[in-house]
Amino acid sequence: MGFYTKEELLTLGLSSVGDNVLISKKASIYSPQTISIASNVRIDDFVILSGKIEIANFVHIGAFSALIGGMEGIVIEDFVGISIGCKIFASSDDFSGGSLSNPMIPNEFKNVCSAKVVLQRHSLLGSGSVILPTSKGLAQGVSVGALSLVMRPNKPFGIYFGSPAKRIMERDKNILLLEEEFLKTKALNLSDNKKDCTSLINMESNMQILGRGGGEQYSVILHLLKFVVMIVIFYVHRFVFILVYMARLLKC
């Protein structure tokens, strides 16, 4: 899976984009100026993002999913997971037959239902599930089983399943403790990284100082070596001259 680089993300025209954002190059983004993405977000192949959308931190949107924000918008809060092939609509046509539908029809002939849809913290949407604007989204900690249709408002920390989706179980709230532990770990790592950076900067500064001092010492040593070499060469020449002179005397 090929993701946009940080530099490429900045050219997409998004309203805002944070750090560690992975967006597949095969995803389709419409009206990017109305879409904001925080940090630690992954958006997979063939995802469609359209209309007003806000995506918070630590979010995953699986392949082939579609988020249609329209004018009211979709908000994805922290720690939300959207599985493969999910559909989230902030607006929907009237299917009763009392009006015309589809985007090629003027608004005066349509009866569009629109509402802000919010997927609150720690909500999960199973593969192939659909959220309609009448539901207003998912409450905190709600998980929805695969192939479910969410039409009505729901209550926090429940497991919903079916078409229409109904509450079938309670969901463990231990995820809140895990979130707290996770964020503490992230904060500690960030603090350690800052310390490491500070230590590295100090080390580089010290090396530069030592390098300057070492350079002066090296220059002095180099001059001394040159002086010693010159003396050695001088005495070698004298010694060779004496040997040649003595050899001539012996021949005579």
Steps between C-alpha positions, in 0.01 A plus 500: 500500500649832391445798731549869435813650649476791743597738220238354266229527767566871525422537130157333522335818625364357826372746758760364744710188542701378799796266545529131418210511254488214249261550209500254213567648159201294382259683732266762351472838672239752387483861625822456700473856633208381720691202642727517806714213627686492832793266581555125490237431235497229233267503198520196274444424130184612321361700793275789393501820704250762391355813658565637847703248704704530821728210595669501842794296633573127485241422235492229234269495198502168316507445125189559287330711768313820413444806719251743346499808721287737294433839659429376855819301527647187653717509812728206584633531856812344656561123497231419245526200268306470175536161334501404133207602283311723745273784389429809709249757376430846641222544243254268330224526243134434583419142399124524567416615149382843608787673320755449230854392579863486383751783462387594148162622629459863622455537878143632470390160367679302772450436871849441634545391862821650639657490847842527656636149557750448782691180571603558861816376671572127490213418268548216251317433177509143369561408138224584253293700750303814413429809711210725396458864606190413706727323751718809562795259510642278775514577872824464696628144516234354270606212276292388205517149357561431132226563242288708737276797417515780758181705464423617855691677779687265734633507855863482617699181545269258331547237231249541218420262219242442230286685248386719657776481762388409852689490828589140576774529765685742723853598406789492746608847615854378562596674176487830691772376737700371206469838332633674811792257525573535128502880512727498805742275312488732200566800726797324664644404162460858380676626812783249451532600135530865601769409753682294236484793258633737766782257584584463132512876452724536806721217374534661158582832665764336717647322199524829315677658797733201531550506126614860511735430791619179335569689180735739680680211669529318168655809340766525774582128473526527122753784526705303753504196272616713207782641716609152612496369141713793384757432774510128414551576130776747581696249711446219249650719229798581725551132582491400133748777414743378770476139375575607142798711613646212707461260207702732274777527762527122524536470121786747507 
